Amino acid sequence: MSTGSIVVVGGTGAVGRELVGLLAGGPDEVVVVGRNGDRAAAVAAAAVAAAAAACSRARVSARRADVTVAADRRAALAGATIVVTCVERANVEVARAALDEGAHVVDVSASADVLAAIASLDDLARWHGRSAVLSVGLAPGLTNLLARACVERLPDAARVDIAVLVGLGERHGAD
């Protein structure tokens, strides 16, 4: 059963492309949003092709938008049920606009100041009856869940140290 439209802001980046690919065979329309419209269209086409190869029907489209520009941001989020931000660019403004649009928010950010600013939108989310799920990336995100699982199994643990090795040759943008 479809829940509507999932808009992936930063859908052309390393994390966004993976997410779009994972969501493409599901019941929801997936919208790839990026500053480069040609790249967004290419990511959408690749996701549709991969879903077709797996015998799934995918509804994936692309929107060119610079989310630092209010008009672009509004157009990019139009009709969204869920907005996922996979880039640290105007995240607070994107979250506020998504909540005003009536969408739930998922943010992959790792910067404490960005996360705190989005968390400050809690009253707005509650007002609209929506949720904002923060810090769902690798670190923080999965590392937090792993640390909690370890502490639950090792109740005498006094401290948890987390180290993450990233950058094994994959290409990432400046963000």
Beta strands, then each sheet from edge to edge (+ up, - down):
strand 1: 5-9
strand 2: 29-34
strand 3: 60-64
strand 4: 82-85
strand 5: 104-107
strand 6: 132-134
sheet 1: 3+ 2+ 1+ 4+ 5+ 6+
end
